[in-house]
Amino acid sequence: MRRRTAHVLTATALTAVAFAGPVAGAVAAAELGMPGFAPGDFAPLEVWPKSASPGVTVTVNTSACGPSGHAEGDATTVGGGRFKLLPGTRKEVVTGQFQVARDLRPGTYDIGATCANGKFASGDLVVTDRGPQGHVRTGVGGGTTTTTDPAKITAGAALLAAVAVGGTWLLRRRASGTRS
Amino acid sequence: MVGTSGVAGRGGLLALAACVGIWLVGSGSGERVGPPLPSPAEALSALSGQASYAGSIAPLPGSPPTRIRIPSIRVDAPLTGLGLQADGSLEVPPPGRRDLAGWYRDGTTPGAIGTAVIAGHVDHATGPAVFYHLGALRRGATIEVARADGRTAVFTVHAVEVYDAKAFPDSRVYGPSPRAELRVITCGGGFSPRTGYEGNVVVFAHLTGTY
């Protein structure tokens, strides 16, 4: 609860700073004990997945921190706490993960990250209780074929005919009482 | 005595020949050939899950996938984004293109932590489609997913299952995962001309490499 309040306060301060201009920003930042920054320092934070169900792990990345930078992420709005963003596969992009609380209500939540260089990145996370469910209709049957094998049918018919002839011959011999 | 047994022997031979003849005619006149189904040996088990955890590697950041490649069944297909239908089921790629597969665009991106979902048709009205041979995959097979950021996520199959449409295990297939996993889904599990495919073939894989 305290963390959430702190986050809201920080966000409010940042917003106020954004409107007040660079000079006031530097003053406000100094008061907050944060590094100075200008209004243009708000950078986008990429959030994946675009819509998360409660309980899933979310990955965020941003190029706001510069080459080999790092950042502290804030996902307290969704019960994900604070997390580290470190250079990932590309040096200019920092990336980090957090888990969305299992009992979170659907809605749009703000996720933030503060770079070591003082820049701030934020992005929206849409939390939804609607994910894929049930089976997938990925076929109509055009790949199934009912094959007929004329060779098999002919062979089978010939065999049955031979059986009929042989059977008749056998019965006749027994009826006429012939013994070999 | 010899004669009687000879007659009985010939009778048996005729009966056997009759059976073979009936079988030949029967099987020759109506054999339904469909897409391959996985053997029970490829099923999900506690062991397959554990063994694969050991091979987990660092996940990739989020980036949408662009192509799926499954060398062992000669799949190399572009990916389109899929949403959800009104009933909550996953959309399917447009039926016009038989070489196209899709990924659940609101979900985890393949290579990132979580469960990414890819689906494709097993067939179309006129013949096999992109995932026709999915049911023939075995444990250990490789699935590669190329992404928009230029990276490729390499997954290793740890199970291939068939689920009945009436009892589809949502949480097992779509549920969250603490590591980077992938599901590849197509239709399967028997076909009836009246009701269509009875279920889905689902391939379970986990991240084992990136480049």
Chai-1 contact restraints between the chains, C-beta under 6 A:
chainA,res_idxA,chainB,res_idxB,connection_type,confidence,min_distance_angstrom,max_distance_angstrom,comment,restraint_id
A,W48,B,G62,contact,1.0,0.0,6.0,A-B,restraint_1
A,W48,B,T109,contact,1.0,0.0,6.0,A-B,restraint_2
A,W48,B,A112,contact,1.0,0.0,6.0,A-B,restraint_3
A,P49,B,D106,contact,1.0,0.0,6.0,A-B,restraint_4
A,P49,B,G107,contact,1.0,0.0,6.0,A-B,restraint_5
A,P49,B,T108,contact,1.0,0.0,6.0,A-B,restraint_6
A,K50,B,D106,contact,1.0,0.0,6.0,A-B,restraint_7
A,S51,B,D106,contact,1.0,0.0,6.0,A-B,restraint_8
A,G55,B,P176,contact,1.0,0.0,6.0,A-B,restraint_9
A,V56,B,G114,contact,1.0,0.0,6.0,A-B,restraint_10
A,V56,B,P176,contact,1.0,0.0,6.0,A-B,restraint_11
A,T57,B,I113,contact,1.0,0.0,6.0,A-B,restraint_12
A,T57,B,G114,contact,1.0,0.0,6.0,A-B,restraint_13
A,T59,B,P61,contact,1.0,0.0,6.0,A-B,restraint_14
A,T59,B,G62,contact,1.0,0.0,6.0,A-B,restraint_15
A,T59,B,A112,contact,1.0,0.0,6.0,A-B,restraint_16
A,N61,B,P61,contact,1.0,0.0,6.0,A-B,restraint_17
A,G88,B,P61,contact,1.0,0.0,6.0,A-B,restraint_18
A,T89,B,R151,contact,1.0,0.0,6.0,A-B,restraint_19
A,T95,B,P61,contact,1.0,0.0,6.0,A-B,restraint_20
A,Q97,B,I113,contact,1.0,0.0,6.0,A-B,restraint_21
A,G131,B,Y174,contact,1.0,0.0,6.0,A-B,restraint_22
A,P132,B,L90,contact,1.0,0.0,6.0,A-B,restraint_23
A,P132,B,Y104,contact,1.0,0.0,6.0,A-B,restraint_24
A,P132,B,Y174,contact,1.0,0.0,6.0,A-B,restraint_25
A,Q133,B,G88,contact,1.0,0.0,6.0,A-B,restraint_26
A,Q133,B,D170,contact,1.0,0.0,6.0,A-B,restraint_27
A,G134,B,S89,contact,1.0,0.0,6.0,A-B,restraint_28
A,G134,B,F168,contact,1.0,0.0,6.0,A-B,restraint_29
A,H135,B,A165,contact,1.0,0.0,6.0,A-B,restraint_30
A,H135,B,F168,contact,1.0,0.0,6.0,A-B,restraint_31
A,H135,B,N200,contact,1.0,0.0,6.0,A-B,restraint_32
A,V136,B,L90,contact,1.0,0.0,6.0,A-B,restraint_33
A,V136,B,A119,contact,1.0,0.0,6.0,A-B,restraint_34
A,V136,B,I185,contact,1.0,0.0,6.0,A-B,restraint_35
A,V136,B,N200,contact,1.0,0.0,6.0,A-B,restraint_36
A,R137,B,V92,contact,1.0,0.0,6.0,A-B,restraint_37
A,T138,B,V92,contact,1.0,0.0,6.0,A-B,restraint_38
A,T138,B,A119,contact,1.0,0.0,6.0,A-B,restraint_39
A,T138,B,H121,contact,1.0,0.0,6.0,A-B,restraint_40
A,T138,B,V122,contact,1.0,0.0,6.0,A-B,restraint_41
A,T138,B,T186,contact,1.0,0.0,6.0,A-B,restraint_42
A,T138,B,C187,contact,1.0,0.0,6.0,A-B,restraint_43
A,G139,B,H121,contact,1.0,0.0,6.0,A-B,restraint_44
A,G139,B,V122,contact,1.0,0.0,6.0,A-B,restraint_45
A,G139,B,D123,contact,1.0,0.0,6.0,A-B,restraint_46
A,G139,B,C187,contact,1.0,0.0,6.0,A-B,restraint_47
A,G139,B,Y197,contact,1.0,0.0,6.0,A-B,restraint_48
A,V140,B,A125,contact,1.0,0.0,6.0,A-B,restraint_49
A,G141,B,F191,contact,1.0,0.0,6.0,A-B,restraint_50
A,G142,B,D123,contact,1.0,0.0,6.0,A-B,restraint_51
A,G142,B,H124,contact,1.0,0.0,6.0,A-B,restraint_52
A,G142,B,A125,contact,1.0,0.0,6.0,A-B,restraint_53
A,G142,B,T126,contact,1.0,0.0,6.0,A-B,restraint_54
A,G142,B,G127,contact,1.0,0.0,6.0,A-B,restraint_55
A,G143,B,P35,contact,1.0,0.0,6.0,A-B,restraint_56
A,G143,B,V122,contact,1.0,0.0,6.0,A-B,restraint_57
A,G143,B,D123,contact,1.0,0.0,6.0,A-B,restraint_58
A,G143,B,G127,contact,1.0,0.0,6.0,A-B,restraint_59
A,G143,B,P128,contact,1.0,0.0,6.0,A-B,restraint_60
A,G143,B,Y132,contact,1.0,0.0,6.0,A-B,restraint_61
A,T144,B,R32,contact,1.0,0.0,6.0,A-B,restraint_62
A,T144,B,G34,contact,1.0,0.0,6.0,A-B,restraint_63
A,T144,B,F191,contact,1.0,0.0,6.0,A-B,restraint_64
A,T145,B,V33,contact,1.0,0.0,6.0,A-B,restraint_65
A,T146,B,G30,contact,1.0,0.0,6.0,A-B,restraint_66
A,T146,B,R32,contact,1.0,0.0,6.0,A-B,restraint_67
A,T147,B,E31,contact,1.0,0.0,6.0,A-B,restraint_68
A,T147,B,V33,contact,1.0,0.0,6.0,A-B,restraint_69
A,T148,B,S29,contact,1.0,0.0,6.0,A-B,restraint_70
A,D149,B,G28,contact,1.0,0.0,6.0,A-B,restraint_71
A,K152,B,L24,contact,1.0,0.0,6.0,A-B,restraint_72
A,K152,B,G28,contact,1.0,0.0,6.0,A-B,restraint_73
A,I153,B,V25,contact,1.0,0.0,6.0,A-B,restraint_74
A,I153,B,G28,contact,1.0,0.0,6.0,A-B,restraint_75
A,I153,B,S29,contact,1.0,0.0,6.0,A-B,restraint_76
A,A155,B,L24,contact,1.0,0.0,6.0,A-B,restraint_77
A,G156,B,G21,contact,1.0,0.0,6.0,A-B,restraint_78
A,G156,B,L24,contact,1.0,0.0,6.0,A-B,restraint_79
A,G156,B,V25,contact,1.0,0.0,6.0,A-B,restraint_80
A,L159,B,A17,contact,1.0,0.0,6.0,A-B,restraint_81
A,L159,B,G21,contact,1.0,0.0,6.0,A-B,restraint_82
A,L160,B,G21,contact,1.0,0.0,6.0,A-B,restraint_83
A,V163,B,L14,contact,1.0,0.0,6.0,A-B,restraint_84
A,V163,B,A17,contact,1.0,0.0,6.0,A-B,restraint_85
A,V163,B,A18,contact,1.0,0.0,6.0,A-B,restraint_86
A,G166,B,L14,contact,1.0,0.0,6.0,A-B,restraint_87
A,G167,B,L14,contact,1.0,0.0,6.0,A-B,restraint_88
A,L170,B,R10,contact,1.0,0.0,6.0,A-B,restraint_89
A,R179,B,G3,contact,1.0,0.0,6.0,A-B,restraint_90
A,S180,B,G3,contact,1.0,0.0,6.0,A-B,restraint_91
